[in-house]
Amino acid sequence: MNPASLAGSARRIAPLAWPVFVGQAAVLGFSTVDTILLGRSSSQDLAALAVGQAAYVTTFIGLMGVVIALGPIVGQLYGARQHAAAGRQVHQALWLALALSVLGSALLVFPAPFIALTRASPEVEPKVRGYLLALAFSLPASLLFTVYRGFNVAVSRPKAVMLLQIAGLALKIPLSAALAFGVPAIGLPALGVLGCGIATCIAMWLQCVGAALVLARDPFYAPFALGGRGRGLDPPDRKALVAQLRLGLPMGATILVEVTGMSFMSLFIARLGATPVAGHQIAANVAALLFMLALAIGNASSTLVAQRIGARDFADARRLGWHGITLALALALAVGAALFVLREPVARLYSTDPAVVAAALPLLAWAALFHLADAAQITAALVLRAWRVATVPLLIYLFGIWVIGLAGGYAVAFDARMPPWLQGAGGFWALGTLGLAAVAVALAAFLAWMLRQRDGVTR
């Protein structure tokens, strides 16, 4: 098979993509399990979960985006066979993760801004606060594990991440069930959404310990001279930290803009009541699961592109980038169509409450279109990051997601003059889909322009 063909690229992308998808699906499984458990027990706990997750994701993802700048940097160094330099960048990313976790945990311990945005009811607010307090203790482990994940994906070792993520989910499921519903036989009370947060915290720290053991014992990592292999953790290095921050800050801001499009949608929809936000939580969870497919292809494509850039094979890097976008779109079209057809049984899988199912059905229809645009934009964005381009995409995201999607959605959702399908949660989903589509087109156009400019310079 011709390695330069689309099928040849698919054969190179797939071995890296499927472990990323399985691992990320396991990560999403943390919130999916909690959504299903609480959806079958209490609409107030489910509403608190939706608000709490929106606040947590907004905090974590923005900080994570700064840390995962490690990926393109290590990918290029690995492609250039500079293993020791890649290891030094890992150490700097660990320092960065620890510093950012202090800021993030403080935001979760004092969540007043998030609470104010939701106008949560007196019954829901204390549940949100308890849930976020548990996640504040989980955040440092999550950011440290992000370093492990970004490094391993960059050096084509996604299975090392996937296995720990699956193990974390396997631990999370029984813990969430026991802590949410209680175990009367041993005197453990039902903690509801708080129990789900505590379960996440325990699972994440054990997952982080597992990552440290893998790095210390697997001989693959010896050339990178990581901590525990003859030397300790390198002290903070200004030059290396600046290199990560120069790429990581716009990356983190971009991811924050993207995630807040969905997170603030949840916060605003919470104003409509427990049932609409519960329906939205189902649709958002399904959209997030489908997003993992595109994210896996995008991450795999980005890894290969960065490695080929490091090896100075720019023609192959360009080809892999475009082929990755094509594959993500084709897969998104197939799964989006399946979601549209199966949206009712999918909704009933999450909840037995007829009102919640009815609220979720139209949003799941929008989620099918939303996913098509989502797949295109994330793959294009990840390919651009492999080329260490992040500032222009940030501007594109700001306009597409915040102006078109969030501001536009707010304008139509609460306007009684709008047609019924644009009022309420449906309005947010409609404008969110339009905003993502605009981002996808703009990112692809910018990628094409950038590569033409590069070709002109190198000739």
C-alpha positions in Angstrom: 0.0 0.0 0.0 1.3 3.4 -0.9 2.2 5.2 2.4 1.5 8.6 0.7 -2.2 7.6 -0.1 -5.1 8.3 2.2 -5.3 4.6 3.1 -1.6 4.5 3.8 -1.9 7.5 6.2 -4.9 5.8 7.8 -2.7 2.7 8.5 -0.2 5.0 10.2 -2.8 7.0 12.2 -5.0 4.1 13.4 -2.4 2.4 15.7 -2.0 5.7 17.6 -5.6 6.7 17.4 -7.4 3.8 18.8 -5.6 3.7 22.2 -6.1 7.4 22.5 -9.8 7.0 21.9 -10.2 4.1 24.3 -8.3 6.0 27.0 -10.2 9.2 26.5 -13.5 7.3 26.4 -12.4 5.9 29.8 -11.8 9.5 31.0 -15.2 10.5 29.8 -16.6 7.4 31.5 -15.9 9.1 34.8 -18.6 11.7 34.1 -20.8 9.2 32.1 -21.0 6.8 35.1 -21.9 9.7 37.4 -24.5 11.0 35.0 -26.2 7.6 34.7 -26.1 6.9 38.4 -27.5 10.2 39.4 -29.9 10.3 36.6 -31.6 7.3 38.1 -31.7 8.6 41.6 -32.2 12.4 41.8 -32.8 15.2 39.3 -31.3 17.7 41.8 -28.1 15.7 42.1 -28.0 15.4 38.3 -28.4 19.2 38.0 -25.7 19.7 40.5 -23.4 17.4 38.6 -24.1 19.3 35.4 -23.2 22.6 37.0 -20.3 21.2 38.9 -18.8 19.5 35.9 -19.2 22.7 33.9 -17.2 24.6 36.5 -14.6 21.9 36.9 -14.1 21.3 33.2 -13.8 25.1 32.6 -11.0 25.2 35.3 -9.2 22.0 34.4 -9.2 22.2 30.6 -7.8 25.7 30.5 -4.9 24.7 32.8 -4.5 21.4 31.0 -4.2 23.2 27.7 -1.1 25.0 29.0 0.5 21.7 30.2 -0.1 19.8 26.9 2.1 22.2 25.0 4.6 19.5 26.1 3.2 17.3 23.3 4.3 19.2 20.1 7.6 20.1 21.7 8.5 16.5 22.7 7.1 15.2 19.4 9.5 17.3 17.4 12.4 16.5 19.7 11.6 12.8 19.5 11.4 13.0 15.7 14.9 14.6 15.8 16.1 11.8 18.2 16.9 14.3 21.0 15.7 12.1 23.8 17.5 13.7 26.7 16.2 17.1 25.7 12.6 15.7 25.6 13.1 14.3 29.1 14.1 17.8 30.4 11.0 19.2 28.9 8.9 16.6 30.8 10.5 17.8 34.1 9.6 21.4 33.3 6.0 20.4 32.5 5.8 18.7 35.9 6.8 22.0 37.6 4.2 23.8 35.5 1.5 21.4 36.4 2.2 21.7 40.1 2.1 25.5 39.9 -1.1 25.6 37.9 -2.8 23.1 40.3 -2.6 25.7 43.1 -4.5 28.2 41.1 -7.1 25.7 39.8 -7.8 24.2 43.2 -8.4 27.6 44.7 -11.0 28.3 42.1 -12.8 25.1 42.9 -12.7 25.6 46.6 -14.2 29.1 46.2 -16.7 28.6 43.3 -18.8 31.7 43.9 -18.4 33.0 40.3 -19.8 29.7 38.9 -22.6 29.6 41.4 -23.6 33.2 40.5 -23.7 32.4 36.8 -26.1 29.5 37.3 -28.4 31.1 39.8 -28.6 27.6 41.3 -31.5 26.9 43.6 -31.0 26.7 47.3 -31.3 22.9 47.1 -28.7 22.5 44.3 -26.1 25.0 45.4 -24.7 23.1 48.5 -24.5 20.0 46.4 -22.4 21.9 43.8 -20.1 23.2 46.4 -19.5 19.8 48.0 -18.8 18.2 44.6 -16.3 20.9 43.6 -14.5 20.7 46.9 -13.8 17.0 46.3 -12.6 17.8 42.8 -10.3 20.5 44.1 -8.2 17.8 45.8 -8.3 15.7 42.6 -7.1 18.5 40.3 -3.3 18.2 41.0 -3.4 14.5 40.2 -5.2 15.2 37.0 -2.7 17.8 35.8 0.3 15.6 36.7 -1.3 12.8 34.8 -1.7 15.2 31.8 2.1 15.5 31.7 2.3 11.7 31.5 -0.3 11.5 28.8 1.1 14.3 26.7 4.6 12.8 26.8 3.6 9.3 26.0 1.3 10.3 23.1 4.1 12.4 21.7 6.5 9.5 21.7 4.0 7.1 20.1 3.2 5.2 23.4 -0.6 5.9 23.8 -1.2 2.3 25.1 0.8 3.2 28.2 -1.7 5.9 28.9 -4.8 3.9 27.9 -4.1 1.0 30.3 -4.0 3.4 33.3 -7.1 5.3 32.2 -9.0 2.0 31.9 -7.8 1.0 35.3 -8.9 4.3 36.7 -12.4 3.8 35.3 -12.6 0.3 36.6 -11.9 1.7 40.1 -14.2 4.7 39.7 -17.3 2.7 38.8 -17.7 0.7 42.1 -16.5 3.7 44.1 -19.1 6.1 42.6 -21.9 3.5 43.1 -20.9 2.9 46.7 -20.4 6.5 47.7 -23.4 7.9 45.8 -25.9 5.3 47.0 -24.3 4.3 50.2 -23.6 0.8 51.7 -25.9 0.3 54.7 -24.3 -2.9 55.6 -21.1 -1.1 56.6 -22.7 2.1 57.7 -21.7 4.1 54.6 -24.3 6.8 54.0 -25.6 7.8 50.5 -23.6 10.9 49.5 -25.1 11.5 46.1 -23.1 13.9 43.9 -20.5 14.5 46.6 -19.8 10.7 46.6 -19.1 10.9 42.9 -16.6 13.7 43.4 -14.8 11.7 46.2 -14.6 8.7 44.0 -13.0 10.7 41.2 -10.4 12.1 43.6 -9.4 8.6 44.8 -9.2 7.1 41.3 -7.2 10.0 39.9 -4.5 9.9 42.6 -4.1 6.1 42.3 -3.9 6.6 38.5 -1.2 9.2 39.0 0.8 6.8 41.2 0.6 4.2 38.5 2.0 6.6 36.0 5.0 7.3 38.2 5.7 3.6 38.6 5.6 3.1 34.8 8.0 5.9 34.1 10.4 4.6 36.8 10.4 0.9 35.8 9.8 0.6 32.0 13.2 0.4 30.1 11.7 2.3 27.2 12.0 5.6 29.1 15.7 5.2 30.0 17.0 7.4 27.1 14.9 10.2 28.4 16.7 10.3 31.7 13.5 11.0 33.7 13.5 11.2 37.5 14.3 7.9 39.2 16.8 6.9 36.5 20.0 8.2 37.9 18.9 11.7 38.6 16.2 13.6 40.3 13.7 16.1 38.9 15.5 18.9 37.1 15.0 22.3 38.8 12.8 24.8 37.0 14.5 26.1 33.9 13.5 29.6 32.7 14.2 29.0 29.1 12.4 25.7 28.9 9.4 27.0 30.8 9.2 30.1 28.6 9.2 27.8 25.5 6.3 25.8 26.9 4.4 28.9 28.1 4.8 30.6 24.7 3.0 27.8 23.0 1.0 26.6 26.0 -0.7 29.9 27.0 -2.5 30.4 23.6 -3.2 26.7 23.5 -4.7 26.8 26.9 -6.7 29.9 26.1 -8.0 28.3 22.9 -9.1 25.1 24.7 -10.6 27.2 27.4 -12.6 29.2 24.9 -13.8 25.9 23.3 -14.8 24.3 26.5 -16.4 27.4 28.0 -18.7 27.4 24.9 -20.2 24.2 26.3 -19.6 24.9 30.0 -21.3 28.3 30.0 -24.0 26.8 27.9 -24.7 24.4 30.8 -24.5 27.3 33.3 -27.0 29.4 31.3 -29.4 26.5 30.6 -29.4 25.8 34.4 -31.4 29.0 34.7 -34.3 27.2 32.9 -34.6 24.6 35.7 -33.5 21.1 36.6 -35.3 19.2 33.8 -33.8 21.3 30.8 -30.3 21.2 32.3 -30.6 17.4 32.9 -31.7 17.0 29.2 -28.7 19.1 28.1 -26.4 17.1 30.3 -27.3 13.9 28.5 -26.8 15.6 25.0 -23.5 17.2 26.2 -22.2 13.8 27.5 -23.0 12.1 24.2 -21.4 14.9 22.2 -18.3 14.6 24.4 -18.1 10.9 23.9 -18.3 11.3 20.1 -15.7 14.1 20.3 -13.3 11.5 21.6 -13.3 9.8 18.2 -12.2 13.0 16.5 -9.8 13.9 19.3 -8.1 10.5 18.9 -7.6 10.9 15.2 -6.5 14.5 15.7 -4.0 13.5 18.4 -2.6 10.7 16.3 -2.3 12.9 13.3 -0.7 15.7 15.3 1.8 13.3 16.8 2.9 12.0 13.5 3.0 15.5 12.0 5.2 16.8 14.8 7.6 13.8 14.5 7.9 14.3 10.8 8.6 18.0 11.3 11.4 17.1 13.8 12.8 14.7 11.2 12.6 17.5 8.6 10.3 15.6 6.3 7.9 18.4 5.7 6.1 16.9 2.7 5.0 13.9 4.8 4.0 16.2 7.6 1.7 18.2 5.3 0.2 15.1 3.8 -0.5 13.4 7.2 -2.2 16.6 8.4 -4.7 16.8 5.6 -5.4 13.1 5.6 -6.1 13.2 9.3 -8.7 15.9 8.8 -10.3 13.9 6.0 -10.5 10.7 8.1 -12.0 12.6 11.1 -14.7 14.1 8.9 -15.6 10.7 7.3 -15.9 9.1 10.7 -17.9 12.0 12.1 -20.4 11.8 9.3 -21.0 8.1 10.0 -21.4 8.3 13.8 -23.5 11.5 13.6 -26.0 9.8 11.3 -26.2 6.8 13.7 -26.8 9.2 16.6 -29.6 10.9 14.8 -31.4 7.6 14.1 -30.8 6.2 17.6 -31.3 9.3 19.6 -34.4 8.1 21.5 -32.9 4.8 22.9 -29.7 6.7 23.7 -31.7 9.2 25.8 -33.5 6.4 27.6 -30.2 4.8 28.4 -29.4 7.8 30.5 -32.7 8.5 32.2 -36.0 6.8 33.0 -37.7 10.2 33.6 -40.0 10.9 30.6 -39.6 14.7 31.1 -35.8 14.4 31.0 -35.9 12.1 27.9 -38.2 14.6 26.1 -35.9 17.5 26.9 -32.9 15.5 25.6 -34.3 14.3 22.3 -34.2 17.5 20.2 -30.8 18.3 21.7 -29.4 14.9 20.6 -30.5 15.7 17.0 -28.5 18.9 17.2 -25.6 16.9 18.7 -25.3 14.9 15.5 -24.6 18.0 13.4 -22.6 19.5 16.2 -20.2 16.5 16.1 -19.5 16.9 12.4 -18.3 20.5 12.9 -16.5 19.5 16.1 -14.5 16.8 14.4 -13.3 19.1 11.6 -12.3 21.9 14.0 -10.4 19.8 16.5 -8.4 17.9 14.0 -7.4 21.1 12.1 -6.5 22.7 15.4 -4.3 19.8 16.5 -2.5 19.7 13.2 -1.7 23.4 13.6 -0.4 22.9 17.1 2.0 20.3 15.7 3.5 23.1 13.6 3.6 25.2 16.9 0.9 27.5 15.6 -1.6 28.6 18.3 -2.2 32.3 18.4 -4.3 32.8 15.2 -6.5 29.7 16.1 -7.2 31.4 19.4 -8.6 34.4 17.6 -10.7 32.2 15.4 -12.1 30.3 18.4 -12.9 33.5 20.2 -15.1 34.7 17.4 -16.7 31.4 16.4 -17.5 30.0 19.8 -17.9 33.0 22.1 -19.4 35.5 19.6 -21.4 33.2 17.3 -22.0 30.3 19.6 -22.3 31.6 23.1 -23.5 35.2 22.7 -25.6 34.2 19.7 -27.1 31.3 21.6 -27.9 33.5 24.6 -29.6 36.1 22.4 -32.0 33.6 20.8 -32.5 31.2 23.7 -34.1 33.7 26.0 -36.0 35.7 23.3 -39.7 34.9 23.3 -40.0 36.3 19.8 -37.8 33.5 18.3 -39.4 30.3 16.9 -39.9 27.6 19.5 -37.0 25.5 18.2 -34.6 28.4 18.8 -35.8 29.1 22.4 -34.4 27.5 25.5 -31.6 24.9 25.2 -32.2 24.3 21.5 -31.1 27.8 20.7 -27.8 27.3 22.4 -27.2 24.1 20.5 -28.2 25.6 17.2 -25.9 28.6 17.5 -23.2 26.5 19.0 -23.2 24.2 16.0 -23.1 27.2 13.6 -20.1 28.7 15.6 -18.2 25.4 15.5 -18.8 25.1 11.7 -17.4 28.6 11.2 -14.3 27.7 13.3 -13.7 24.5 11.3 -13.8 26.4 8.0 -11.5 29.2 9.2 -8.9 26.8 10.7 -8.8 24.7 7.5 -8.4 27.8 5.4 -5.6 29.2 7.7 -3.8 25.8 7.6 -3.8 25.8 3.8 -2.6 29.4 3.7 0.2 28.7 6.3 1.5 25.7 4.3 1.5 27.7 1.1 3.5 30.4 2.8 5.9 27.8 4.1 6.3 26.3 0.7 7.1 29.7 -0.7 9.8 30.3 1.9 11.5 26.9 1.5 11.6 27.0 -2.3 
